Amino acid sequence: MKYIKEERIKPIIIGGIVGGVLFSFLPFPTYIIPYLLSGVITAYLISKEFPRSNMEYIVAGGLSGGIGGFVSWCLDMLIIIAAVPSMVSYYIDPSMTGYYIEEVYMESRIAVDWYITYIPFYVVIGAISGVIGGILYGKLKNK
């Protein structure tokens, strides 16, 4: 691909990781703000090194937002995997039969499997928000 060169990869990855980590650990009402920030951070880092156009900010913001979406999905998945055993042990009473224990484990496994289908949602929302962040940076920088 013509756009992705070595000097552009580092800002895209940095912006994506920052946005993904922020998204995973900020409360839910902030929703797309971390992904917007990933686009802004990436556009800022790219503009420091190279004179760029709005199109460069849009593409870089989209890529960093997509990376941020994947990073936040991975972190959320780790949180869920860490939380499921504690939830299962909370619901299991020593007097329960083996069948019920297996059912609780099965339900927790289904929840984790179901969450895997969220990957495209995280990446697409991250990419769209990153594009918006790149556009915002480009507009504010040109003022």
Secondary structure by P-SEA (a helix, b strand, c coil): cccccaaaaaaaaaaaaaaaaaaacccccccaaaaaaaaaaaaaaaaacccccaaaaaaaaaaaaaaaaaaaaaaaaaaaaaaaaaaaaaaccccccaaaaaaaaaaaaaaaaaaaaaaaaaaaaaaaaaaaaaaaaaaaaac
